[in-house]
Amino acid sequence: MYQLISSLAIRNDSKIVLIVMDGLGDIPGESTPLALAHTPNLDILAAQGITGLTDSVSPGITPGSGPSHLALFGYDPIEFEIGRGVLEALGIDMELKEEDLAARANFATISPSGEIIDRRAGRIPTSTCIELTQLLQKEIPSIDGVELIIRPGKEHRFCVVFRGEGLSDRIAETDPQKDGYKPKEPEPLVSEAERTSKIVKNFVNSVRKVLKEKKPANFALLRGFAKSPQIPSLGSLYGIRPAAIATYPMYRGIAKLLGMDVLKTGESVMDEFETLERNFREYDFFYFHVKGTDKAGEDGDCERKKKLIEEVDRAMTTLRELNPECVVVTADHSTPCKLKSHSWHPNPILIHSPYAGVDDVKRFTERDCARGGLGRIPATTVMGLMLANTLKLKKFGA
């Protein structure tokens, strides 16, 4: 689909703001955090625009953050499969070489018998993460002639880059994705990955020894083994000047991979909106990411998720004053509080522009959006709709 959209793209100065509230959706019903939240600004945009639901990959498929974001930008997430490690590395400004193998890692807590007690080590503060990664870097600088580059992310997250010749990304992840299980072995998925598998196993065992006396972060889980892919940039595909406003490394990483300018911003939602305001004249496409809703969903904290949605809504007065030609509010995936994880449930979406049309929906909730005029659409079609609603696409065919 992106090839067709690219062939029709034309340039103009109309502005698009895509707000991605990470993990926004919940299991549809009256009592979701989104439905319970007081959201006058979102409701006005919904009432003046058109709404619906999106599927990030396909109905029933639970997506990761990488593929679900690629879909929103018009890329087929099955065709462009990008490992989390690369996105995490780029997001913390690591420079990757062609032979590098990157992995996203979590500090975790394991029991003496080896079961995972907490995959996120209590969400240790970033300052602790920095200290622990510096310790690991000092104690494990290389393995079997392969250089290790270990850098902190936010809270419990960090990144490991294995730098050496002949490394393979066809390695099984060690993170079972749930507490109460033992870590998985980084087994080779193809015969060519056997040496890489041994190096990763050696690293995991070394981390356990180094962190043995540390609490609560006494272990590390690795996933998203990947090498840098070749992917066309948003600017070259769609003739836009794209910028990203995001606080978390992974989302800054995907923006860099797609050729967006990643704008410097503060940590709060209001900081992000102020960054949008300061840079509004310089770009015509803004990817605006909100992380807190997903974190609250993963923690099963419905009240905090509701309050974060309300915080975004209050800050949106700035957006309404800027009055971009097209505003889209949606999610990359759903993170229901009941499940405490990503899910297959569709994402609510609203599109507000002079050309979007209207429907009978008056509130921005999962249930209301299910009645919206857009219907239930693939997330890969959202990019085309944004460009169409800013008159950035010419007619197809005679």
N, C-alpha and C positions, 0 to 999 in steps of 0.2 A: 504493500500500500504506500509506503514512503516514497517509492520511485515515482508513482503516479502523482502524488502530491507535489513532489519536487519538480516534476515537469510542468506543473501548472503554476508554480509560485511566482509572484510578482512583488516588487518592493513598493512600499509606501510607508508613511510615518505613523500610521495608526498603532496604538499601543495595546499589548496583551499582558495581563497579569494572571498567571496561573498559581493559585494558592493550593498547595498540597498539605492538608492536615493529616499527618501520618497516622495510619490506623484508625481513622475517624469513625468508620462504621462499626455497628454492633449487631447483635442478632435482632432483626427487625421486630419492633413491638412498641408499645406505648412508653415503656419505662427505660429506654436507652438513654445514655448520657446526653446524646444530641437532642433527643426529644424533650428531655427534662430541662435542658439549658435555656436560659433567657437570651435569645439571639435576635434582637430587633433589626440589626443591620443585615445579617444573613437572610432574615425573613423578607426584608424589603427587596433585596436582590433576587430572591427566589420568586416573589410575587410579580416583579417587573420583568423577569426573564423566563427561561424554560428549564425544566429539571428532568432528571431521570436517574438511571443506575448504570454503572459500568462493571464489566468483568475484566479483571486485570490480565488474565491469560485465557481462561475458558471456564464456563460454569463448573463448579465442583473442584477446581484446581486451586490449592492454597499457594500463593506466590511469595517469593522472597522480595526484599526491597529493591534489589537490582532489576529483575525482570519487570516488576510492576511499574517502576519509573520509566524504563525504556519504552514500555507500551504507551504511557502518557505522551511521550515525545514522538510517537509515530513509528517506532522501530518494532519489528516483530521480535518478541522476547525469546522465541524458540530459535529463530535464525541467528540472533545476536545474543548468545549466551555468555555472560560476562561474570567471572568469579568475583566474589565479595572481597577477596584479598587485594586485587588490583584497585578496586574502588576505595578501600580503606587506606591503602598506601598513598594514592594520589590525593586523597582528602586531607592527609596530614603533611602534604608537600614533599613526599619522598620522590626522588627521581628514580625511575625504573629503567633498567637496561633490557635489551631484547632477551637475554638469557635468564633474567631474574624470575624467581618463583615467589609470589607473594601469598601470604595467608593472613586472614583476620583471626585474632585470638582474643579470648576472654580469660581474665583471671577468675578462678573458681575456688570453691571450698570442697575438699573431699574428706571422707572419713578415714580412720586408720585402716579399715578393710578395703578402701578403694572406691566406695560409692560416692557419687556426687551429692553433696548436701545443698549446695547453692551454685548454680551455673554462673552467677554474676558476682559472687563473693560479697554479697550485701551491697552491691553498687559502691564499692570503695571510692573515696574521693580521688579526683584526678591527680592531686599531689602525691598520694600513695602510689598510684599507677606509675608516675614518673620515677619515683624512687625504686620501685621493683623492676621496671624495665632497664634502668641504669645498672642495677645489680646483675640482671641476667646478661646484659651486654658485656659486662666486665668478666663474668664467670664463664660465658659460653660464646667466645668471639668467632669460633669456626668449628666445623665438624667435617672430618674426612676431606679436607681441602676446600670445603665450601664455606665462604664467608657468610656470617649471620649479621643482619642489620635489624635491630630491635628498637622500635620507637613507640612511645605512648600515644594513646588516643584520648578519649574522654572516659572518666570513671573507670570501669573495669576493663575497658577495651584497649587493645594494643595491636600492633602489626609486626609481623616477622617477614623479612625478605631473605630468601636463600639465594646467594649469588655465586654461581659457578656454572661450568659447562655440563651439558647433558642432563639437565634436570627436567622432570616431567610434572605436569599438573594433574595427571591421572592418578590421584591419591584420594583414598577414602577419608572423610572428615572424622575427627575424633570426638566431636560434640554430639551426644545422643539427643540433644534438644530438650531433654527433660531431666529434672532432678530425680534422685533415687536409683539411677542406673550407673554402671561403671563406664568410664570413658571407652570409646571404641578405639581399635587399633588403626593406625594410618596405613591400611593395606594397599598394595599396588592394584590398580584396576586394569592395568595392562602389563605385559612382561617388561616393557621398556622402562617402567616406573619402579622396578625393584630396588635399584640403588637409591633413588630418591626416598622411597619408603623407609629404608634402613636409616637414612640420615634424619628423617623426621622423627622416627621412633627414638633415635638417640637423643634428639633435641628434647622430646617430651620427657624422657627419663631423666635427663639432666636438669630440666626445669623442676621436676618433682624433688630432686635432691637439694637443689639450691633453695627452694622455697619451703622445705620441710618444716622449719620452725616458725614460719610466718603465719599470722592469723589476721583476717579470715582467708587471705589469698595465698593458699598453699599449693596451687596447681594451675595449669592453663589448658584450655581447650582450643583446638585449632579447626578452622573450617574455611571454605571458600578458596582453596588452592587455585591459583590462576596466574597466567602470564598475560602481558598486555595484548589486547586484541586490536585489530584494525577496524575502525568504524567511522563512517562519514560524519562530519560535524553538522550541527543544527544550522549554523550560518550558511554553509555551502549548500545544504539541501533545500532550505526554505527561504533563503534570501532575507534573513532577519538578523538583528543585532541582539544576541541573547546575553542575559546576565542572570546570575544565581544569587539568592540571598538564603543562606543556610548556615546553621551553627554546628552541625555534626559532621565529622570527617567523611563518612560514607557518602553523604549527599553532595558535599562539596567535591568529592572524588568523581562522582558520576557527571557532575556539571563540567568539570575539567576535561573528562574523557570525551564529552560531546562538544567541546570547544566553546563553552560559555565563559565569560568573565565572571570570576567568583569575587563578589564584593565583600569588603571587610565590614563586619557588623558586630554589634554587641550580642549578649546572650539572651536577652528578654524578647518577647514578642513585640513590645513597643520599640525596642532597639531595631528590630528588623523592619518595622514599618517606617521608622525614621530613615533607615538606609534606603528604602524604596523612594521616599520623598526626595532625598538628596541627589539621587542618581536618575530621577525620572526622565529628565530631558535627554540623557545620553544613550538610551537603549529603547528598543521597541518590543522586546519580549523579556518578561521577568518570570523566572521560576522562583517561587517563594515557598520555602519549606518550614513547617512547624513540627517539631519532634515530640513535644510533651504529651500529646494525645496518645501516641503509640506507647510511650513509657508507662503511662497510667493504665492503659489497657493490659499491658503485659504484667503489671503488678496487681491486676484485678481491682483497681481502685476506681470505682465508678464515680464517686463524688469528685475526686481530683480530675478525672477526665472531663466531667461536666464543667468544673470551674475553669479549666484550660480552654475549653470551647468558648466559654463566656469571655475570657480574657482576649481571645482573638477577635471576637465580635466587637468588644468595646474599642479595640485598637483600629478597627476597620473604618472608623470615621475619617481617618487620614486617607484611606483609599478612596472613599466616596468623594472627598474634596478634590483629589487628583483627577478623578473622573476619566479613567482610561476607556478607550473605545470598547474593549472586551475584558470582562472579568470572569474567570472560571474558578469555582471552588469545588474541590473534590478530595479524594484520598488516593494513595497508592494501593492500599489494601485495607481490609478491615482487621481490627484487633479487638474482638469482643472481650469484655471484662470476665465473662463467665469462663472463657477458654484460656485466658491469659496468654494468648499467642496469636500469630497471624491466622486468618481463616479464609475460607472460600466465599464468604458472603459478599454480595455486590456492594459497590461503593456509591454513596449518594453523590450527585453532581448537579451543579447549577451553572448555566451560561447566561450572562447578562451582557447584552449589546443592543444597539439600535435595530439590528437585523435578526436577532435570535428568535423573535416571536414570544408569545406568552402561553401559559396553560392555566389551569384552575388551581394550581398549587400556591398556597399562601405561606407555608412554613418549610424551612429547610430541615427535614428529618428523613430517616430511612423510609418510613411508611408513606410519607407524602411524596417523596421522590419516586416511589414505585408507581404512582399515578401520573407522573409527569409526561409531558409531550414528547420528550426524547425517547421514551421507552427504555429498554435495557439494551445497551450497546457495548461492543468491544472497546476497551480503553484505547486501543490503537487508532480508533477513529477520532479521538478527542483533538489531536493536533490539527487534522483537517478542518474540524469544526471551528477551532479558534482562528485559523487563517481565513476561512470563509467569512466568519463574522467580523473580520476587519478588512474585507475586500482585498485580501492578499492572494487570491487564487483566480486565475482566468478560466474561461469556459473550456470544458473538455469536448473535443470533437467539433465537427462542422455545425 
